[in-house]
Amino acid sequence: MKVEIIEAYKFPPEIIFVVLTDIPHHVDWMAEPFELVSLSDGPAKLGTMWEQNANRSGKKLVTLNTCNVYEKNKKFGWVSKKPFHSQVTFLLETDHDLTKLTWIAESEKAGIVQMAEPMLVKQTNEMIRKAMVRLRGYLEERQSHGKSAS
């Protein structure tokens, strides 16, 4: 299964990257209500691990995530191995005065994922689109409150 959504933002990649790597504040803009269970200190970097609880189709889903993609202000992502192998990657590209954010969610085609793929693709697509709208609002709110990128 692979879902890829691209959205343009009127923020420089440095500002967006700070928000993407600020794992404790993902709960402020991610569409899926979830709770962070454990976290390494500081902004995420290669090897940072965190656990989160999400609600998928009325069932509690616990994932352990490890940052495995990190190129400052360009790429950030993590792998989850349980309950199934998945990869989330964010790519940032400058396009004139905009930053294109590509959000890619991939998971193995085995077991429950393979059986429920059409439904999971639809749910993941909707979740990412909602999160991207909320991310825009979060970035605008941070800007209006004068929060710095550092």
C-alpha angles and dihedrals in degrees: 000000000000129000120182124182126179124200132172122225131190091228128095116255091248091063094047092045091055090054094045093052093044093092098177089061096050085095087065095063112011112108097222110076105237141156126224111230103185136359142181114240125270131009113333118269134163109316097017110143131200137166124218139186118219134174112235118178091336094309128109110247118195117193132182110212129197123191106239101157119061130152109151113253091353113060137015131166150139142217126224119197100183140090081007134343112271139159128208117193132180118199122192122200128174114232110180105294093346135078117222111215116198114194113196124187118184132173137177119270099235139108115341093002092058093046094047099033099124092050093043092050090052093046093046092047091051092045093051093046091051091047092051091054090048090047090056090052091046092051091048091048092050090049093050090050091050097240109169126231093242 
